[in-house]
Amino acid sequence: MKNFVVKTIANAGALAVAVWLLDKITLTGDSTGKKVGTLILVALIFGVVNFLVKPIVKLFSLPLLILTLGLFTLVVNALMLLLTSWLADKFDLSFHVEGFWTAVVGGLIISIVSWALNVVLPDGD
């Protein structure tokens, strides 16, 4: 359970950095508390998407992953971020990613920040 909370916090932090750095990834809300709540809910959605959908997409795109020496992972990450944005819209959350290339850069930022936060934050063993 502790590991789940740590990963959710890391995802929320990484999403916050992407929102802060990229103009076309938006998070709106009336107050800071509402933005934080939305960010945590989006991080939960992002975690579920990465847990359930990403392995299936990676399995089906395995030939492209091998052919591009893993660079196709950037496209897979972008698709997961776009799917998260779509699901957030369906859940009436104010998180939106505008465009594929924004999702590629956002996915790269989220991957790097999430990795760094997972190194720093305690593990839930």
ChimeraX attribute file (.defattr): number of C-alpha atoms within 10 A of each C-alpha:
attribute: neighborCount
match mode: 1-to-1
recipient: residues
	/A:1	8
	/A:2	11
	/A:3	14
	/A:4	13
	/A:5	12
	/A:6	17
	/A:7	23
	/A:8	22
	/A:9	20
	/A:10	24
	/A:11	27
	/A:12	25
	/A:13	20
	/A:14	25
	/A:15	27
	/A:16	21
	/A:17	16
	/A:18	23
	/A:19	21
	/A:20	13
	/A:21	13
	/A:22	15
	/A:23	12
	/A:24	17
	/A:25	20
	/A:26	16
	/A:27	20
	/A:28	14
	/A:29	14
	/A:30	7
	/A:31	9
	/A:32	10
	/A:33	10
	/A:34	13
	/A:35	18
	/A:36	16
	/A:37	15
	/A:38	21
	/A:39	26
	/A:40	20
	/A:41	18
	/A:42	25
	/A:43	23
	/A:44	20
	/A:45	21
	/A:46	23
	/A:47	20
	/A:48	13
	/A:49	17
	/A:50	19
	/A:51	11
	/A:52	10
	/A:53	13
	/A:54	18
	/A:55	13
	/A:56	12
	/A:57	15
	/A:58	16
	/A:59	10
	/A:60	11
	/A:61	15
	/A:62	15
	/A:63	13
	/A:64	14
	/A:65	18
	/A:66	11
	/A:67	11
	/A:68	11
	/A:69	10
	/A:70	13
	/A:71	12
	/A:72	18
	/A:73	21
	/A:74	18
	/A:75	19
	/A:76	20
	/A:77	22
	/A:78	23
	/A:79	18
	/A:80	22
	/A:81	26
	/A:82	23
	/A:83	18
	/A:84	24
	/A:85	24
	/A:86	16
	/A:87	18
	/A:88	19
	/A:89	13
	/A:90	9
	/A:91	12
	/A:92	10
	/A:93	20
	/A:94	17
	/A:95	22
	/A:96	20
	/A:97	23
	/A:98	13
	/A:99	12
	/A:100	14
	/A:101	13
	/A:102	19
	/A:103	26
	/A:104	21
	/A:105	18
	/A:106	27
	/A:107	25
	/A:108	18
	/A:109	19
	/A:110	25
	/A:111	17
	/A:112	13
	/A:113	20
	/A:114	22
	/A:115	15
	/A:116	13
	/A:117	18
	/A:118	17
	/A:119	11
	/A:120	10
	/A:121	13
	/A:122	12
	/A:123	12
	/A:124	11
	/A:125	6
